Amino acid sequence: MLLDADIKAQLAQYLQMMEGDVLLKVSAGDDEVSRDMLILVDELATMSPNIKVEKTELERTPSFSVNRPGEDTGITFAGIPLGHEFTSLVLALLQVSGRAPKVDQKVIDQVKSIKGEFHFESYISLSCHNCPDVVQALNVMSVINPNISHTMIDGAAFKEEVENKQVMAVPTVFLNGESFGGGRMSLEEILAKMGTGPDASEFANKDPYDVLVVGGGPAGASAAIYAARKGIRTGIVAERFGGQVMDTVGIENFISVKHTEGPKLVASLEEHVKDYGIDVMNLQRAKHLEKKELIEIELENGAVLKSKTVILSTGARWRNVGVPGEKEFTGKGVAYCPHCDGPLFEGKRVAVIGGGNSGVEAAIDLAGIVKHVTLLEFNSELKADAVLQKRLHSLPNVTVLTNVQTKEITGTDKVNGISYMDRETEETHHVELEGVFVQIGLIPNTDWLGDALERTRFGEIVVDKHGATDIPGVFAAGDCTNSPYKQIIISMGSGATAALGAFDYLIRN
């Protein structure tokens, strides 16, 4: 039995929602993954009269495809979709059976209109929390458009293929055999990447807003909801709704919720925002801010949005080390998410740059997977909590280097080592390894503002207690500001403050 009692009970409820028959075509060998796959599909078949199983030969073994009877639907799982991919399996069964995907009609129409043959392959790891979004989006496209197909490939089950294609980060997507993209992507982002996203003409005739929020993370969502509750015209323009929270695994400090995950919290935020009829413009990047009669935000696609007030909540991103090799080898051995990409480095040697909580936690996590971890910290001592440091120093396959400066990440077609300088002796050393995880904090997404308003030397927007900047009518909230603490709950509070500040400004002006 592959599924425990709790999962089976949960699955049984979902399978009752199937609307038609589904045929699972299984290609299995005599390896362990194949044996487990056969157990899984047989268990599924015993749990629903709508599911039938047929043995066949597919492009990869072990794998199974999910089809309507008499029709290849185009969804294949190469590997066993449990762990984070269990939901992807459930949704594939429901959607292939005829249950409509929960996708806006506008997006469905976009997918239907795609012409040509498209075969996607996504390389994932079952521990990756970013991968299911990509897998589910590509599966939905396969269900909607018969010219689109998708195969999910578990890197742990197809190690040789992963090595040959030099996949060193997940999710990694190939389209018709060519590299397409990596990292978390929503259905809308995939469509935009295929050239079917919204252009400037869609924004041409929008009336000015009372409050326009730039950024769709916790601060932006909170600001928009607080503004919309005042009954004023509110819009959100965001590069990616949810922001960096989409990449957060476990959240245990969101008061009143003992534990949640980033994507779940973002889904709740999005649902709440939609309840207020807020005009959400996703996948749009702000390029320029200018105060005229109204405040104008120019987007990278050339559109200009106007508003009486603006709330900037553009958040922050992972800080780069800024050494030779980092940019060149990102996705080829340089990674930023140990949870997602760690399994791809099983049995290999890696480095972690950064001795704060995130760096030390990453080193501890990786030590359980990889052959050896070298942790590099610029300062003379680690900054992480004492309990984490104690755990780190107890691990036999971790080397801690303090008071060192990373000089270069080396490699040819992928990472083969890291060079660092001992800051005391100024001697340079080189460590041979296969992966580097960068964990050195955040940098605010404010470069696009230039000298438009006051920022600190770190690029943070300077705000007062009302969230106001030095430009009348422009407010800011969250991790892009000079708030001393970067936390989800603090960002939400500052978003609410900025919205109330903006409303007060509108009343007085």
C-alpha positions, -999 to +999 in steps of 0.1 A: +000+000+000+015+033-011-011+057+003-017+060+040-052+059+055-055+097+058-044+104+022-068+076+010-097+092+029-089+126+014-085+111-021-118+092-019-136+125-014-120+141-044-125+110-066-163+113-060-161+146-079-150+129-111-175+136-139-165+109-165-141+079-171-104+082-171-079+057-185-044+054-170-019+040-194+011+027-175+046+020-188+065+000-161+097-020-158+110-041-130+126-013-110+114-001-076+098+031-089+079+011-115+067-013-088+055+016-066+038+032-096+018+001-104+008-001-067-004+036-069-024+032-102-040+000-090-050+017-057-065+045-077-085+021-098-099+003-067-110+036-052-131+048-082-152+029-108-143+058-132-106+049-133-093+021-155-057+010-159-040-003-191-003-014-195+015+001-225+048+015-236+054+052-233+084+074-241+098+070-206+096+041-182+084+043-155+056+067-164+018+068-168-005+090-188-039+103-178-064+101-207-101+102-217-111+068-231-103+067-268-083+100-266-047+109-256-052+139-234-015+148-233-008+146-195+020+122-184+037+117-151+072+103-154+077+094-117+053+090-088+034+123-082+033+122-044+047+147-020+041+182-032+028+168-066-001+148-050-024+177-057-012+178-094-023+141-097-057+147-081-064+178-103-053+159-135-078+131-127-106+155-121-099+178-151-094+149-175-127+134-163-145+165-174-144+188-143-137+223-154-104+238-142-107+269-119-093+293-144-107+326-157-126+323-190-103+349-205-073+327-198-091+296-211-099+315-244-062+324-246-051+288-243-077+276-268-065+301-294-029+288-294-020+273-328+007+247-335+020+216-317+035+222-282+050+195-260+062+207-226+085+187-203+089+199-167+117+186-145+107+187-108+116+173-074+089+160-051+102+182-023+099+214-044+070+237-033+073+258-065+070+229-089+033+221-086+022+255-099+041+248-131+030+212-134-007+221-128-006+251-152+009+229-180-016+201-173-045+226-176-032+238-209-030+201-221-067+195-210-080+227-227-060+225-260-055+192-278-024+205-296-006+209-262+009+180-242+029+179-209+051+154-192+062+159-155+096+143-149+108+135-114+145+142-114+152+116-087+136+089-109+155+100-141+189+110-128+208+102-160+184+123-181+187+152-156+225+149-158+225+148-196+203+179-199+222+196-171+191+203-151+204+218-119+174+237-106+137+229-104+113+234-119+130+235-153+107+235-184+115+225-219+093+232-249+096+210-280+130+199-268+144+234-262+149+252-229+118+273-221+121+286-186+127+279-149+114+287-115+078+291-104+055+302-133+018+307-132-004+298-162-006+335-171+032+338-170+036+308-193+012+323-217+030+357-216+063+338-222+046+322-253+037+357-265+000+356-258-002+379-227-018+413-224-002+443-242-003+481-237-036+485-257-055+467-229-046+495-205-052+524-228-087+534-217-085+529-180-100+557-159-077+572-132-078+554-099-083+569-064-056+545-051-032+525-073-011+499-055+021+489-072+031+454-060+009+424-051+025+409-020+011+409+015+016+447+018+000+454-016-030+431-010-036+446+024-034+482+011-058+474-018-084+458+005-082+486+030-086+512+002-114+493-016-133+490+017-135+528+017-156+526-015-130+543-037-117+531-071-087+509-064-062+490-087-033+467-082-005+464-108+019+436-100+048+418-116+036+386-098+007+385-074+019+372-041+055+384-046+082+366-027+057+349-003+050+325-033+085+311-027+081+307+011+077+271+023+065+271+060+050+301+077+046+297+115+047+333+127+015+345+111-005+352+142-037+330+147-026+306+120-002+280+135+012+268+101+006+276+065+026+277+032+033+307+010+012+297-020-018+289+003-016+323+019-013+340-015-044+321-027-063+334+003-051+370-003-061+368-040-095+355-031-100+383-006-088+410-031-113+397-057-142+400-033-138+438-035-138+442-072-103+456-072-088+460-107-059+435-107-033+439-135-009+410-130+024+403-148+030+440-153+062+457-143+064+493-133+091+513-151+087+550-141+069+572-115+061+608-121+040+634-103+019+656-127-017+667-121-022+631-112+005+605-103+015+585-134+030+550-134+045+539-167+047+502-173+074+483-192+049+475-219+045+512-225+011+517-209+006+546-185-017+543-155-029+574-136-041+578-100-048+604-074-027+585-049-002+556-053+010+530-027+044+514-036+046+479-022+072+463-046+088+441-019+123+427-020+143+399-038+172+377-029+204+396-027+231+385-051+267+380-040+278+399-071+309+379-079+321+365-113+302+332-121+271+339-101+250+352-129+265+329-155+258+297-135+224+305-121+204+274-127+236+255-136+248+250-100+240+284-084+207+282-066+187+303-041+162+277-028+176+248-009+142+232-004+135+231-041+169+224-056+186+205-028+175+170-040+193+176-074+226+177-055+222+144-037+256+129-029+274+160-042+295+188-026+279+222-022+286+256-006+262+279+013+270+316+013+256+334+043+258+327+081+224+342+091+194+321+100+185+314+064+221+303+055+225+281+085+191+265+081+200+258+044+233+242+054+215+220+080+188+209+054+214+202+027+237+182+050+210+155+051+210+152+013+245+161+000+280+146+005+294+178+021+285+214+028+309+243+031+294+274+047+310+307+041+304+338+063+319+373+056+319+383+093+341+368+120+312+349+135+279+335+124+248+356+129+223+328+132+204+319+164+225+299+189+202+268+187+208+267+149+245+271+153+247+243+178+229+220+154+251+230+125+283+224+144+271+189+154+269+178+118+299+157+106+297+167+069+297+205+073+327+228+072+322+264+085+344+292+072+341+326+089+358+359+081+360+349+044+350+368+012+336+350-018+357+360-048+344+338-077+321+309-085+340+288-111+329+264-138+328+257-175+293+247-186+283+243-149+297+250-114+329+232-105+341+252-075+342+284-054+371+307-046+373+327-014+398+350+004+407+347+041+401+383+052+428+380+079+456+366+059+443+378+025+452+344+011+429+330-017+416+294-015+396+272-039+371+245-030+360+220-056+322+214-055+291+211-077+266+236-062+264+270-045+234+282-025+232+320-019+215+330+013+226+366+021+193+384+027+171+407+007+174+438-015+144+461-021+128+462-056+131+500-060+158+505-087+131+516-111+123+547-090+157+563-095+158+597-078+120+601-080+117+600-042+139+596-011+155+563-005+181+550+020+216+540+009+202+504+008+175+515-017+147+514+009+119+540+004+118+564+034+083+567+049+067+584+079+043+570+104+014+573+079+034+554+052+039+587+033+069+593+011+084+628+003+061+630-027+026+642-018+001+615-026+027+587-029+028+562+000+048+530+005+046+498+025+063+465+033+098+452+025+106+480+000+105+506+028+128+515+056+107+495+081+132+479+105+117+444+103+108+424+072+080+401+081+047+392+064+025+403+093+044+437+095+040+442+058+003+436+060+000+462+088+021+487+069-001+482+039-032+490+059-015+521+074-005+533+039-041+528+026-055+548+055-029+574+050-038+576+013-075+579+021-068+607+046-048+625+019-077+622-005-102+636+020-079+666+027-070+673-009 
